[in-house]
Amino acid sequence: MVGLYPRAPTVKHVGDVVGAVVDSLMEQWDLRPDGPAIHGSRSLVVPVRTSASLPAVLKVGGPDAPDSQEHLVLRRWAGDGAARLLRADPRRRALLLERLQARSLAAVPDVEACGVIADLYRRLHVPAMPQLSPLGSQVQDWVRDFGALPRSAPIPRRLVEQASALGRELAGERVDSERVLHGYLHYGTVLASDRQPWLSISPRPLNGDPHAEIAPMLWHRWDDLAGHIRDGVRARFWALADAAGFDEDRARAWVIVRVVHEATRELARGAAADGAALTRFVAIAKAVQD
């Protein structure tokens, strides 16, 4: 069946191959379009109705999207704290998910949003799954990247050295309480739902220390912190750590390592690097330590 989904925008955004997969799965899974698609840089999300007229979304990753283990954790979570997985075709990077509301935590007052996120931590941080990659191995790679930064890099050298030392320490630890991590939980990856008040979407799953989850909450909704960055970052950090019952020093160490990693990734873009983003990451690292 050809033409179930218009091809032109698919070619423009994520490649014609994604449009072909969408068309194929719409027929194979007996789905029908139910609204405009959402085009991402590496995926396409199409609102659909199932054969039973249930609202859902078909998410298909593009050929340049990284291999995802999203389907594994969604099955493990079984709809508790996350959008429910209805069907999956991992070979074609395709997921059929329950449809959530468009409203995210972006407009929810900060303290309330931090409470929602902390509750999701408790539900999503299930025992580690052997199929998932360990965060510790990734951190070892990050530390090597930190060491390769030139002294002239626009990140304070003292901060780079601190992140390197903390990264080595954290990566070398055996964490008996290792859990499944969402990997990128923040205001924009939590949507309102009729089934539960709030559910997470778009995990980047791995096994690791739950304390590593806080950092993305600190660099999103950045404009909200204008004029009081230091106090705003610290208030978020404490609200999340307190509500989740995290050790403050351990959470702080993970924030420093993760924001320096993000800054390093930004620098790797060369001339396209965003100076404002670099400033933001450095400001977060400084704020949680003041």
Order of alpha helices (4+ residues) and beta strands (2+ residues): alpha-alpha-beta-beta-beta-beta-alpha-beta-beta-alpha-alpha-alpha-beta-beta-beta-beta-alpha-alpha-alpha-alpha
